Amino acid sequence: MNSTGIVRGPCPFLNTFANHGFLPRSGKYITEQDLIDGLSKAVNFDAALSKFLFNFAVTTNPEPNSTWFSLDHLTRHNILEHDASLSRVDSYFGHADVFDHRTFEQTRSYWGDKVTLGTGTDAIIARIRTSNATNPEFSLSELGFDFILGETFAFIAVLGDTETLTVKASVVEYLFNAGSVGFQSPQASGSEERGVPFFLARKTWPDSPTKKQRGIRAMSTGGLRAPGTGVFSLRRLSASSISSLKPETTAANSQPAASPGLPNTAGQYDDAIFFPKVYEDAWGGPDVSRTDIERARIFLLRIATMGVDPAFSSALRGIATDHKHNRTVPGLASAVQTHLYGNRHASFEPTPLLQAVRFMLIKARVPENPFTQRARDVLDFFFDPTLHRNLNPPPPGELVRYAYPSGRLRVCIIGGGPTGLASAISLAEKGAGKVEVHVYERRWVVTENGTIDYPPAAKRRDQVVTLQDSVTSLLTPATYQALFEGRPERVWPGSANIQIRKVEDRFLKRCQTEEFRGLIHLHAEGVTREELAAGKCGDFHVLLGTDGAASWVRRSYFRGYEKERGRSYALGLAFDRGSKGGLPWSQPLNMFLTLGQTRYLLNASDFDGRGYLNMQLTEEEWEKMVSVDGQPIHFGRPGCLRRPDGSIPEGFDEGRVFAPSEDRNSSLWKSIEDGLKLFGFKESEVINVVRIPIVVQAVREGVQMLPLEDSRFVHRPHALVAVAGDAAMTVHFWPGRGLNSGIKAGIALGDEICHALRGGRFAGLELTAMKEYNDFILKLQNREHDKRSIPILNQSGSPEMLGWLLSKAQSVPDEVAIEWLVGAMTQIADRLERRNDWAFPHEANIEPQIRIVLRQLHSLTLREMAVSFPWPTREMAGAEVLPIRSMRPEEKSKWLQQLWGLLTAEKNKELRDKERARSRGSSPAPSNARFEAPHPTTPNSAASRSRSPLRNSISNTVPAAQLETLSLNNAVSDLSSSNSLRRSNAVTSNRLVPGPGPGSAAPDGRPRRFSTASNLPVPGVADGTQLSDGERDDYYPSSGDERHVVRPRSPSPMRGGDMGLTRLLSVRRPNDSVLSDAMALALFRVDED
């Protein structure tokens, strides 16, 4: 390599050691001994650890059999350099060896003033999430994962306090930015005690160390137990004695500590304000016998004499001498605010007058006792959190320092649904009195006792949603108790069911508790853009739009609204079982019936017998979702069903009767009717009917500047506008994560706004103040769209795909559809009941119950359910995107373990696929996981669910022939995942089976179409593999009394022929390959010439 010049790499520590001369300053030709000597001298690394690091570093040298490396070699990916670096971009984006300020800014935002193991872990999680969301080639090897964890501890161990396990963030920041630390040689006397090797105990550990000591020692050694032969030849100084880290000083701050000057706070936040010492003299000392108001008047008069503008000086003198109107210090400040500032700051930079009024208010102790609304308003104006603290440049002379009594940040929320209320509660809880929230909602009314509520006749949201425990555990105990009132309804594993109207009612009640008095203000009125611009909402810093999918906030201020990524249609049947209460079937049975297909979805509460039954629609069906007067039915104007006596329910008229219900013989009505029968509901229990458009789309950015024309009534140059909930992103509600995403966004908003507020990042009101919230919204979009909504749309959610599938349903034999559904649902039941968080007892007779339910449905409905396929839960699995700052330590650890497990499993799967491909001599076949129910990944520890037995005689009826080449409709989407079946490539070769029998050629010479290949494996066969005959006997145990007789397949019943269908529901399940081939033929056959 070229021996001229200096090189550096991605490791800030090694770069620093080269800068200080502990390693070759050129950064080149570093040998093992160089590394051992340098790390021993610099930070007292043990020789064994240095050798360990060298063995990895030398592998980055491109020259074979090298005995040295250079620092620039370390940019070789996934050895020492890795994705999700704390200060470098991923190698996918370019120069991974160059310090990147934007990347480090994200890391730095999680540290605070000190780096601890907790804040360090927060930064690591944030960086992993960001890289995983933005880097299409993100990867993290096991070694890289170890290094990213070890880096944070190295900062603490080398530069910080190993007793408290903390280090000043400014010291670490200087290391990253400057590539330098403050090291110096020991005292000449040599009396300093020599240290012990780094990464061994800093002190003598007791024979029986405490749990904390064991944890520290395990982290510090990294599993290495090298002999303690190293020496500490250099003394590491504390941060206070590092000259290179001292803030820059001026003539103004060469004063004692009691009255320090104005420091350079770059890189760290100091919540302090500095005034010229002459202000103290002008105010007067404790020996002056004057009241605060008298001191304030004299002080303002002296300030007036310093003004260069005669009009300004005259106005200020007039305010100071007006004893009639300005009789208090807050009154004086309010007069200055009104007459001299016009209730608006022209800039975020402070002025001398602003600093003078701030000093006056602090000296009069107004921030300590803001008893009146006028005092609070004055403090909010002059100590606005978006204004800079100090003059720039600072005034000459000696300065005095005071704590900065920051005013309140005002957040205006448009929309009082669950997301808006969750955001308000989060902000109020975490703002520590420094955040004031105003919520506007037109559906509310003011009751007689002065509280805010919904009117009795209001149209409420009756849908039942599933709130994940991973989300509700982020709520404070008081809010969690308010939400569930001590009775969370456990249905789906790891979650609780609740009606949306109950979420709204309980959050609304929580907002009006004494705890939030003066912090959350509820307004029973709506707001339009025109009203906002006219000043209806008054002053605010942040406008938050939580006004739903039709948000005017989003339409008005987010020009980059992303084009929709997919669309789906659904019918919603709201039901209320009234005094009967409860649900017809058990919740476990409801779940199994729901997950085994995607045509119908039930979300209901067994507590009160209310909920919604949804049905996915084709484009043609969607157009028929109207009332008899021809008008579309929607939430604002729902339709109804006639009562059994033909009358119209109360609150509806004749024109709003659901049109398809008037034609009882139509296939559409039979499908809707069967949906009710599937879950045991009666028509009389349906209270309204609506059609629901499901549009998957999102904003490109979650935060923007509010246009100036709409900021005329705010007290500063501009405001910020953000969106959350459905206003920020709409998802497919089949996976049930819309409200979960809204609550997470509300919690994240509270976290990031309050964190930025405490760190002074709102000064100047730049978009970067809410960067972390914006990043969270984008990551959440990626998770909920790409990993949940899109898989549903690809499978059967889009109207085009659903229409194509239903058109093929006619070709599916009845027994195939039935057994496919029964197999999927029973296998799902097996898997769910094995989970530790399953909330119900084991039911041994689920399969008979499923058959009894399916026996009630029409033949066509069963076939439509079968071709819709079970939920693609495999594709929807993965780590959740959660607000890091609200996660508990154990949750963070669990999240890291989960992420690492996913990465490891993905890597292992790739290795297995490659190995399988090499052994077969060809590339691995694509998986059929899209069309399977989720398979169990652990042995069945519970009692195995009874299955219909199979015999070899049945399996022997199917020859080993392959399907003919299949051509697919262009409307079928091509799946991008290599682990999913690509429908456009779903072709198999044909093969003639010699000899007579079912597999031989047809009389006309054409081959018969049969196959035992696992084209679309029936649910229940693990990993999509085809079982041999002997294996089938093991998997489906025979009862021993089955006759070895081949029975011909019964034909599908004619319209209305329920007798044949009932008989089919009672027969034993046929061979898996029969179902597999039949489904493949039904969906993918082509017409012969």
Secondary structure, DSSP 8 states (H G I E B T S, - for coil): ---SS----S-HHHHHHHHTTSS-TT---EEHHHHHHHHHHHH-B-HHHHHHHHHHHGGG-SSTT-SEE-GGGGGSBTTTB-SS-SSS--GGGS-TTS--HHHHHHHHHTTTTEEEHHHHHHHHHHHHHHHHHH-TT----HHHHHHHHHHHHHHHHHHSBTTTTEEEHHHHHHHHHHS---EE---TT--S-----BTS-SS---SS--HHHHHHHHHHHTT----S-----SEE--GGG-GGGS----GGG-S-TTS------TTS---EEEEEHHHHHHH--TTS---HHHHHHHHHHHHHHT-S-HHHHHHHHHHHT-TTT--SHHHHHHHIIIIISTT--S-SS--HHHHHHHHHHHHTTTTT---SHHHHHHHHHHT-TTS-SS-SS--SS-EEEEE-----EEEEEE--SHHHHHHHHHHHHHTTT-EEEEEE-TT-EE-TTS-EE--TT------EEEEEHHHHTTS-HHHHHHHHTT--B--STTEEEEEHHHHHHHHHHHHTSGGGTTTEEEESS---HHHHHTTTT-S-SEEEE---TT-HHHHHH-TTB---SEEEEEEEEEEE-GGG-S-SS-HHHHHHHHHT-SSEEEEEETTTTEEEEEEEE-HHHHHT-BBTTS-B-BTTB-BB---TTS---TT--GGGBBGGGG-TTSHHHHHHHHHHHHTT--GGGEEEEEEEEEEEEEBS-SEEE--GGG-TTSSSS--EEEE-GGGTEE--SSS--HHHHHHHHHHHHHHHHHHHHHTTTTTT--GGGGHHHHHHHHHHHIIIIIIIIHHHIIIIISHHHHHHHHHHHTTS-HHHHHHHHHHHHHHHHHHHHTSTT--S---TTHHHHHHHHHTTS-HHHHHHHHHH-S--HHHH-S-----GGGS-HHHHHHHHHHHHHHHHHHHHHHHHHHHHHHHHTS------GGGS----SS---S---------HHHHTTS-S---------TTS-----TTS--GGG---------SSSTTS--TTS-------S-SS--TTSGGG----HHHHHHHS---S--------------TT-HHHHHHHTTS----HHHHHHHHHHHHH-----
